[in-house]
Amino acid sequence: MRAQQGDRIIIRGKTVESSDRHGEIIEVRGPDGGPPYTVRFDDGHESVVYPGGDFIVERPEHQS
């Protein structure tokens, strides 16, 4: 997986009761765009994230 600072992420909820989490990658810590990523979630929480199968990266259109 490759990402850039400013990319948006979605982490899919794992159960019916849990909702998806959305955030922005504010730091790429791995080499060549690889994980881990520091993410600021839309609720303001920041965390270091290692992506799994439930992780989607969306690149803003202006960052082609």
Helices and strands as residue ranges (DSSP letters): E 8-11, E 21-28, G 31-33, E 37-41, E 46-49, E 55-58, G 61-63
